Amino acid sequence: MIKLRDDVVRTLLDDGLTAIMDVESLHARLKRSWRAAGYPDDSLAEDVALSVELALSDSKRGAAFTPGEIDAFVLKVLREAGLTEVAEHFGLDSSPVDSMVPVGFKEISNIISKFMKLDENQMNKLADDVLNAANEMDAATASPTLLLELARHFHSRDAKSADLPAPRPRGNARRSGSAVWLVSKEKIFGLVNLDTRGLLSSEMLKVGGVSALFPSIKLEFDPARFADSLDLAPPVPEFALLPRMAAVADAVNDIVSTIDASTANPADVSGERAPVHLKILNPDVFTEVWLGGRWPVSRPCVVELFETLSESFIREIRLHT
């Protein structure tokens, strides 16, 4: 069975509770930063947002990150991609200020462990360095972002250690900030079969271009619109929908295999392929009208439906609802 990834990145709120990372909000902030930097083409903003979320999810399952920590990670990604102007404007359009934390060895170690890949001895030494620096400033409390930046400053002296790996750009966007396409959505449309084109033309299924800087396969599916096209009256049990949705799985596989073939590089011995993201559009409408449930209470039912459908997928797919 192909795994449908529904793991989430959690953010730490001021009251100590956690919430699911709002990727849409990050995408909107990145788009504003692209435009503020004078780049009319902001299509790379979504690739950066998705790459950051995937990297955080892979790096520390179960850990909650403060908004400031996530922003610091985004800034690192933008700067490494040569998007310095975008990074400057993103820094100005920052998340709300982090809640202050006590300056202690335990608190500093906890922050470092979230974002830096170090063994115990390295982490202890780095935590001591940060603690000593904070004590010299007579800081009894500090924001997690400041403590993280201090840790990175001291850590940069040791080239043998490695930061938590950020999504590595395949190139540099310094000149224009615009996407250079490995495969444009127009080319994808021209290469897929007629049934897939039908779903794309009706906008029940959507696909974005694959950028050269942060390659990813971005799909969007509107199950409510798809259900509207069927000769069925709501509400509909899941077992009645699944056979009809096999056509969607076939189209997803057609798109993914087409893009894989178009972006294959014989010189890349790692065989690394672009991650696949599937965003479910209007899940509330689909849940309440077609499944007879309530959103977001019935979100697990929607996820379970697509987990069953994922048995037909040829690649691991990350689900966004």
Secondary structure, 3 states (H helix, E strand, C coil): CCCEECCCCEEECCCCCEEECCHHHHHHHHHHHHHHCCCCCCCHHHHHHHHHHHHHHHHCCCCEECHHHHHHHHHHHHHHCCCHHHHHHHHHCCCCCCCCEECCHHHHHHHHHHHEECCHHHHHHHHHHHHHHHHHCCCCEECHHHHHHHHHHHHCCCCCCEECCCCCCCCCCCCCCCCCEEECHHHHHHHCCHHHHHHHHCCCEEECCEECCCCCEEEEECHHHHHHCCCCCCCCCHHHHHHHHHHHHHHHHHHHHHHHHHHCCCCCCCCCCCCEEEEECCHHHHHHHHCCCCCCCCHHHHHHHHHHHHHHCCCCEEEEC
